[in-house]
Every structure is written in C-alpha cells, then in structure tokens.
Amino acid sequence: MKKLVAILAPSEGWESVYLPYGDKAEFIFVPLFKSMAVDDARFTEFLMDLSVSKFDAVVLTCPTAVRHSINMAIERGLRNRFLSSMSKVEVIVIGDRSAETAKWNGLKVSTISPEASTESLIGHINKLPFRGSIALLRSDRGTSMLPMALTDAGWNVTEVPVYSLQLKRSEDMEILLDRLEDKEIDTLAFPTPSHADAFFHHLKERFDPAAPEDIFDGVRIAVLSHETKKKVEDYGLKVDIMPQRATAELLVKEIIEDLDMAQLD
C-alpha cells in the first residue's frame, strides 16, 4: 500500500514536484487559506511611483503576490503600463513557481531567489551589486524581519501589501483531521509558519479544548525552513524532516527518502 503524504498547501505549482514519486506515495493537498486582494491607496501610490522610476528593485514574494498585483493593475486599466514599468527595474521573485506565474502573466523576472525562506531572500537581495529603493509586494502579514534587514543593509524599503490571507473552512481540512485520527497519514508537511498557525487553529476548533494526545503518533512531521521548524516546535511537535535548502523539490525528495528508510526498518 502506498504511503500517504499530506501537504498543507494548494496543489497548484506542486504537480511537477510530486508526480515523479507517484509510484511511492499518494499526495494530498489541503489549502488552509483564501487570499483576498488588498486593493487600496498604497497600491495606487506604488503604481504611480513605479511609473516615474522611483524604484530600483521590486520583490514579489510568491505566486499569490504576482497574481494579485497583475489583477489590480488590470482592474485600473494599467496592465501594459505596469508591465512596461516593471521591465525597467530589477524584479525579484522567490522560487520557480513564482517565476512561472510571472512569466505566464507577461512579467519579466530579473532574478530568482531559490529558497522559500526569509533569510535566503535577504541574502539573495543583498548580493545585488547596488543599493537603492526597493518595493516589497507581499502579504499584509509578512514578517518584519525582511524590511528591517534590508534597511540595515542600505536599502530604502517600501512595503506594499497586495493580498491578505483569510482562514478557509473546508471539507478537505475535516477529512484530513479524520484521517489523522484514523492513523492513515504517514507524513504531514508544513510549508510556512502561517500554515502551522492555521492548522493548529483548525485543530483546536475541531477538538476543543484539546486534541487527542495520540493524534500525531506515527506521523512524520516535515517542514520547509528553519522559520517553520521553530513555529511547529512552538506548538509542541517534533520535526523529523527539513531539507538543507528551502525548496519544494528538496522537501518532497526528503519526504520520500524518509518513507523509504521507514520501510527498510
């Protein structure tokens, strides 16, 4: 029987990562959020500043940030102007999924930060051979570590929240909790700290006041980065799997290697 791996994220963008391992494990994806555009004066001001070349670099932290930025420009009738202005600055994204989303929407990417972690992104940006004004297009709940570190490194930082994450109540989450109770899940993967917060919020709602003590017995816990590891450990779980570099490819590869080792034991 195939092992069952649950990843707390939408399946979008993961297909090319997990499909090569389809003969070894079944993957299920459980989205915990829905994203809402933060369409306010801050984005309008960003577009105006971008059009007069105020920025030297723009960071889009994820595919969601790319999609909402493009859509808000379209709603203002400024798609072509937005793409033209962005072509004149250093456009930085995190990971291949963000790069593919940008390319699909006609957005030229200058550099890709390969790892999905704040520390890696900071290091990637600071390797650029210049300093100047940089805009961060991301969630309204983004960590303060990023703008603080960039400011300390000599950047003039403008934060532009382009989307907000809201908890999503779904049948998928209820099914996942059922399968955890029934001991059907072999590995549970947390991509980001926000996913950990959302998961334990749902867990508390389901099993108020406390989840069964043995609900995680036999479940291998996987995380994508050190930031997520700390968050998951704060909730009392022991982390078993964390790739050396925070990429989806390495996370899935190490999950499969861990399952293979368990079968040998």
C-alpha positions in Angstrom: 0.0 0.0 0.0 1.3 3.5 -0.9 2.2 5.8 1.9 0.0 8.9 2.4 1.6 12.4 2.5 -0.5 15.4 3.4 0.9 18.8 2.4 -0.8 21.8 3.9 -1.0 23.9 0.7 -2.9 24.2 -2.6 -1.8 21.7 -5.2 -1.1 24.5 -7.7 2.6 24.5 -8.7 3.4 21.3 -6.9 2.5 18.9 -9.7 5.9 18.8 -11.3 7.5 18.2 -7.9 5.4 15.3 -6.6 4.3 13.5 -9.7 7.7 11.7 -10.3 7.1 10.0 -6.9 3.6 8.8 -7.6 4.6 5.2 -7.6 5.9 5.5 -4.0 3.3 7.7 -2.2 -0.1 9.3 -2.5 0.0 13.1 -2.0 -3.0 15.0 -0.8 -3.1 18.8 -0.6 -5.1 20.8 1.9 -5.4 24.5 1.3 -5.9 26.4 4.6 -6.3 29.9 3.3 -8.1 32.0 0.7 -6.4 35.1 -0.5 -8.1 38.5 -0.9 -6.6 41.4 -2.7 -5.5 44.4 -0.6 -6.7 46.9 -3.2 -6.2 50.3 -1.6 -4.3 53.6 -1.9 -1.0 52.0 -1.1 -1.0 50.0 -4.3 -2.2 53.0 -6.3 0.7 55.0 -4.9 3.1 52.2 -5.7 2.0 52.2 -9.3 2.5 56.0 -9.6 5.9 55.8 -8.0 6.8 52.9 -10.3 5.8 54.8 -13.4 8.2 57.6 -12.5 11.1 55.3 -11.9 11.2 55.7 -8.1 12.2 52.1 -7.5 15.4 50.3 -8.4 14.0 46.8 -7.5 10.7 45.2 -6.8 10.2 41.9 -4.9 7.2 39.6 -5.4 7.4 37.0 -2.7 5.1 34.3 -4.1 2.7 33.4 -6.9 -0.2 34.9 -5.0 1.6 38.3 -4.8 2.2 38.1 -8.6 -1.4 37.3 -9.4 -3.0 39.9 -7.2 -0.5 42.6 -8.4 -1.3 41.9 -12.1 -5.0 41.7 -11.4 -5.2 45.0 -9.6 -3.2 46.7 -12.4 -5.7 45.2 -14.9 -8.7 46.5 -12.9 -7.2 50.0 -13.1 -6.7 49.6 -16.9 -2.9 49.9 -16.3 -1.7 46.4 -17.2 0.6 47.4 -20.1 1.9 50.4 -18.2 2.6 48.2 -15.2 4.4 45.6 -17.2 6.4 48.3 -19.0 7.4 50.0 -15.8 8.4 46.7 -14.2 10.6 45.9 -17.1 12.8 48.8 -16.2 13.5 47.6 -12.6 15.1 44.6 -11.0 12.3 42.2 -10.5 13.0 39.6 -7.8 10.8 36.5 -7.1 11.1 33.5 -4.8 11.2 30.2 -6.4 10.4 28.7 -9.8 6.6 28.7 -9.1 6.6 32.5 -8.7 8.8 32.9 -11.8 6.5 30.7 -13.9 3.4 32.7 -12.7 5.2 36.0 -13.5 6.2 34.7 -17.0 2.7 33.5 -17.7 1.4 37.0 -16.9 3.9 38.7 -19.1 6.1 39.9 -16.3 9.9 39.8 -16.9 11.8 38.4 -13.9 15.4 39.5 -13.3 16.5 37.1 -10.6 15.0 34.2 -8.7 15.8 33.6 -5.0 15.9 29.8 -5.0 14.8 29.1 -1.4 11.4 29.8 0.2 12.8 31.4 3.4 13.2 35.0 4.6 16.9 34.5 5.4 17.6 33.2 1.9 15.7 36.1 0.2 17.6 38.7 2.3 20.9 37.1 1.3 19.8 37.0 -2.4 18.8 40.6 -2.5 21.9 41.8 -0.7 24.1 40.1 -3.3 22.9 42.6 -5.9 25.7 44.9 -6.9 23.8 48.1 -6.0 21.6 49.6 -3.3 18.6 51.9 -3.8 14.8 51.9 -3.4 13.1 48.6 -3.2 9.4 47.7 -3.0 8.1 44.6 -1.3 4.9 43.3 -2.7 3.6 40.6 -0.4 1.1 39.6 2.2 -0.2 42.1 4.8 1.1 39.6 7.4 4.6 39.4 6.2 7.4 39.2 8.7 9.1 42.4 9.8 12.4 40.7 9.6 12.6 41.3 5.8 12.2 45.1 5.7 14.4 45.6 8.8 17.3 43.5 7.4 17.1 45.2 4.1 17.0 48.7 5.7 20.1 47.7 7.8 21.8 46.7 4.6 21.3 50.1 3.0 18.1 49.7 1.1 15.3 52.3 1.1 12.3 50.0 1.7 8.6 50.5 0.7 6.2 47.8 1.9 3.2 47.2 -0.4 0.7 44.7 0.9 -1.1 43.2 -2.1 -3.0 40.4 -0.5 -4.4 39.2 2.8 -4.8 35.6 3.9 -8.0 34.5 5.5 -8.6 31.2 7.1 -10.5 28.8 4.8 -13.0 26.4 6.4 -13.1 23.4 4.1 -14.2 19.8 3.9 -10.6 18.9 2.9 -9.4 20.0 6.3 -12.1 18.0 8.1 -11.2 14.9 6.0 -7.5 15.4 6.9 -8.3 15.5 10.6 -10.5 12.4 10.3 -7.6 10.6 8.6 -5.1 11.7 11.3 -7.5 10.3 13.9 -7.7 7.1 11.9 -3.9 6.8 11.6 -3.9 7.0 7.9 -1.4 9.8 7.4 2.2 8.9 7.2 3.7 12.4 6.7 2.3 15.8 7.4 4.2 18.8 5.8 4.1 22.4 6.8 5.4 24.8 4.1 5.3 28.0 6.2 4.8 29.3 9.7 1.4 30.7 8.6 0.3 27.2 7.6 1.3 25.9 11.1 -0.8 28.6 12.7 -3.8 27.9 10.5 -3.5 24.1 11.0 -3.5 24.4 14.8 -6.3 26.9 14.8 -8.5 24.3 12.9 -7.2 21.5 15.2 -8.3 23.5 18.3 -11.7 24.3 16.8 -12.3 20.6 16.0 -11.1 19.2 19.3 -11.8 21.9 21.8 -10.5 22.0 24.5 -7.7 19.6 23.4 -6.9 17.2 20.6 -6.4 13.5 21.4 -2.9 13.1 22.8 -2.0 10.4 20.3 -3.3 12.1 17.1 0.3 12.6 15.8 1.6 9.2 16.9 3.4 7.6 14.0 3.1 10.7 11.8 6.4 12.1 10.4 6.5 15.9 10.5 8.1 17.8 7.7 8.8 21.5 7.3 10.3 23.6 4.6 12.5 26.0 6.5 14.1 26.9 9.9 11.3 29.5 10.4 8.6 26.9 10.0 10.5 24.4 12.2 10.6 26.9 15.1 6.9 27.6 14.7 5.9 23.9 14.6 8.1 23.2 17.6 6.4 26.0 19.5 3.2 24.0 19.1 4.9 21.0 20.7 5.6 18.9 17.7 9.0 17.3 16.9 10.2 17.9 13.4 11.5 14.9 11.6 12.2 16.2 8.1 13.7 19.6 6.9 15.6 20.0 3.7 19.0 21.7 3.8 17.6 24.3 1.3 14.1 25.5 1.5 12.7 24.3 -1.9 9.6 22.3 -2.6 11.7 19.9 -4.7 14.1 19.0 -1.8 11.2 18.8 0.7 9.4 16.2 -1.3 12.6 14.3 -2.1 13.5 14.1 1.6 9.9 13.0 2.5 10.2 10.1 0.0 13.7 9.2 1.3 12.3 9.2 4.8 9.4 6.9 3.9 11.9 4.6 2.1 14.0 4.4 5.2 11.0 3.6 7.4 10.0 0.7 5.1 13.6 -0.7 5.4 13.3 -0.5 9.2 
